[in-house]
């Protein structure tokens, strides 16, 4: 075989392997449920909501606000109970009282 033919065959095989790997990983990610753009924050928020977890906090609590910021846009899926609104006489949450 000529050198040129070997190079063309090798290049073609490499392209086919790369294309096959791309399509396999795309299929595998769809089958397993991992989608591009779904980050760990979203997965954690969905897991917590799926397990009926609730986050108690207050708008006056800086630690609670920090937790909200850590989740970012995924926070909308979390069940959040604002102690300042649901309990009239509570001004700070338990996390703030205990320094957690």
C-alpha positions as YAML, in Angstrom:
chain: A
units: angstrom
residues:
- id: 1
  name: UNK
  ca: [0.00, 0.00, 0.00]
- id: 2
  name: UNK
  ca: [1.17, 3.44, -0.70]
- id: 3
  name: UNK
  ca: [1.94, 5.85, 2.12]
- id: 4
  name: UNK
  ca: [-0.81, 8.21, 0.96]
- id: 5
  name: UNK
  ca: [-3.45, 5.46, 1.09]
- id: 6
  name: UNK
  ca: [-2.37, 4.46, 4.60]
- id: 7
  name: UNK
  ca: [-2.64, 8.05, 5.80]
- id: 8
  name: UNK
  ca: [-6.12, 8.46, 4.29]
- id: 9
  name: UNK
  ca: [-7.33, 5.18, 5.83]
- id: 10
  name: UNK
  ca: [-5.87, 6.08, 9.25]
- id: 11
  name: UNK
  ca: [-7.41, 9.54, 9.12]
- id: 12
  name: UNK
  ca: [-10.80, 8.10, 8.10]
- id: 13
  name: UNK
  ca: [-10.74, 5.54, 10.92]
- id: 14
  name: UNK
  ca: [-9.83, 8.27, 13.43]
- id: 15
  name: UNK
  ca: [-12.72, 10.46, 12.23]
- id: 16
  name: UNK
  ca: [-15.15, 7.53, 12.47]
- id: 17
  name: UNK
  ca: [-13.97, 6.70, 16.00]
- id: 18
  name: UNK
  ca: [-14.36, 10.30, 17.15]
- id: 19
  name: UNK
  ca: [-17.82, 10.57, 15.58]
- id: 20
  name: UNK
  ca: [-18.86, 7.23, 17.09]
- id: 21
  name: UNK
  ca: [-17.64, 8.29, 20.52]
- id: 22
  name: UNK
  ca: [-19.53, 11.58, 20.26]
- id: 23
  name: UNK
  ca: [-22.81, 9.89, 19.32]
- id: 24
  name: UNK
  ca: [-22.38, 7.19, 21.98]
- id: 25
  name: UNK
  ca: [-21.77, 9.73, 24.77]
- id: 26
  name: UNK
  ca: [-24.74, 11.80, 23.60]
- id: 27
  name: UNK
  ca: [-26.99, 8.72, 23.63]
- id: 28
  name: UNK
  ca: [-25.60, 7.55, 26.99]
- id: 29
  name: UNK
  ca: [-26.18, 10.92, 28.65]
- id: 30
  name: UNK
  ca: [-29.79, 10.97, 27.45]
- id: 31
  name: UNK
  ca: [-30.41, 7.41, 28.63]
- id: 32
  name: UNK
  ca: [-28.90, 7.96, 32.09]
- id: 33
  name: UNK
  ca: [-30.68, 11.27, 32.59]
- id: 34
  name: UNK
  ca: [-27.62, 13.48, 32.68]
- id: 35
  name: UNK
  ca: [-28.31, 16.44, 30.47]
- id: 36
  name: UNK
  ca: [-25.88, 19.10, 29.42]
- id: 37
  name: UNK
  ca: [-26.36, 22.22, 31.51]
- id: 38
  name: UNK
  ca: [-27.76, 20.44, 34.54]
- id: 39
  name: UNK
  ca: [-25.36, 21.26, 37.32]
- id: 40
  name: UNK
  ca: [-24.89, 19.85, 40.79]
- id: 41
  name: UNK
  ca: [-27.00, 22.60, 42.38]
- id: 42
  name: UNK
  ca: [-30.00, 21.64, 40.26]
- id: 43
  name: UNK
  ca: [-29.53, 17.94, 41.00]
- id: 44
  name: UNK
  ca: [-29.27, 18.61, 44.74]
- id: 45
  name: UNK
  ca: [-32.34, 20.85, 44.76]
- id: 46
  name: UNK
  ca: [-34.37, 18.24, 42.86]
- id: 47
  name: UNK
  ca: [-33.16, 15.49, 45.20]
- id: 48
  name: UNK
  ca: [-34.10, 17.49, 48.30]
- id: 49
  name: UNK
  ca: [-37.52, 18.32, 46.90]
- id: 50
  name: UNK
  ca: [-38.04, 14.69, 45.91]
- id: 51
  name: UNK
  ca: [-37.35, 13.63, 49.50]
- id: 52
  name: UNK
  ca: [-39.83, 16.21, 50.87]
- id: 53
  name: UNK
  ca: [-37.08, 18.28, 52.52]
- id: 54
  name: UNK
  ca: [-38.01, 21.77, 53.66]
- id: 55
  name: UNK
  ca: [-35.75, 24.75, 54.28]
- id: 56
  name: UNK
  ca: [-36.78, 26.94, 57.19]
- id: 57
  name: UNK
  ca: [-35.37, 30.43, 57.23]
- id: 58
  name: UNK
  ca: [-36.01, 34.12, 57.49]
- id: 59
  name: UNK
  ca: [-35.45, 37.11, 55.27]
- id: 60
  name: UNK
  ca: [-33.64, 38.71, 58.22]
- id: 61
  name: UNK
  ca: [-31.10, 35.90, 58.48]
- id: 62
  name: UNK
  ca: [-27.85, 36.44, 56.57]
- id: 63
  name: UNK
  ca: [-26.99, 32.71, 56.67]
- id: 64
  name: UNK
  ca: [-30.37, 31.84, 55.15]
- id: 65
  name: UNK
  ca: [-29.85, 34.41, 52.40]
- id: 66
  name: UNK
  ca: [-26.41, 32.92, 51.75]
- id: 67
  name: UNK
  ca: [-27.99, 29.47, 51.34]
- id: 68
  name: UNK
  ca: [-30.45, 30.91, 48.83]
- id: 69
  name: UNK
  ca: [-27.59, 32.48, 46.88]
- id: 70
  name: UNK
  ca: [-25.62, 29.22, 46.86]
- id: 71
  name: UNK
  ca: [-28.49, 27.43, 45.11]
- id: 72
  name: UNK
  ca: [-28.91, 30.27, 42.63]
- id: 73
  name: UNK
  ca: [-31.74, 29.78, 40.16]
- id: 74
  name: UNK
  ca: [-32.23, 26.19, 41.42]
- id: 75
  name: UNK
  ca: [-33.61, 27.56, 44.69]
- id: 76
  name: UNK
  ca: [-37.08, 27.92, 43.14]
- id: 77
  name: UNK
  ca: [-37.49, 24.13, 43.28]
- id: 78
  name: UNK
  ca: [-36.79, 23.95, 47.02]
- id: 79
  name: UNK
  ca: [-39.65, 24.16, 49.51]
- id: 80
  name: UNK
  ca: [-38.81, 27.24, 51.57]
- id: 81
  name: UNK
  ca: [-40.71, 28.20, 54.71]
- id: 82
  name: UNK
  ca: [-40.12, 31.77, 55.83]
- id: 83
  name: UNK
  ca: [-40.30, 31.77, 59.63]
- id: 84
  name: UNK
  ca: [-40.63, 35.53, 59.72]
- id: 85
  name: UNK
  ca: [-43.88, 35.35, 57.75]
- id: 86
  name: UNK
  ca: [-45.40, 32.11, 59.01]
- id: 87
  name: UNK
  ca: [-44.60, 32.63, 62.68]
- id: 88
  name: UNK
  ca: [-45.49, 36.17, 63.71]
- id: 89
  name: UNK
  ca: [-43.24, 36.45, 66.74]
- id: 90
  name: UNK
  ca: [-40.11, 34.84, 65.34]
- id: 91
  name: UNK
  ca: [-37.58, 37.49, 64.32]
- id: 92
  name: UNK
  ca: [-34.59, 35.25, 63.63]
- id: 93
  name: UNK
  ca: [-34.29, 31.64, 62.65]
- id: 94
  name: UNK
  ca: [-32.84, 28.81, 64.73]
- id: 95
  name: UNK
  ca: [-29.60, 28.81, 62.69]
- id: 96
  name: UNK
  ca: [-28.95, 32.41, 63.70]
- id: 97
  name: UNK
  ca: [-29.79, 31.75, 67.35]
- id: 98
  name: UNK
  ca: [-27.40, 28.82, 67.59]
- id: 99
  name: UNK
  ca: [-24.69, 30.32, 65.39]
- id: 100
  name: UNK
  ca: [-24.79, 27.53, 62.83]
...
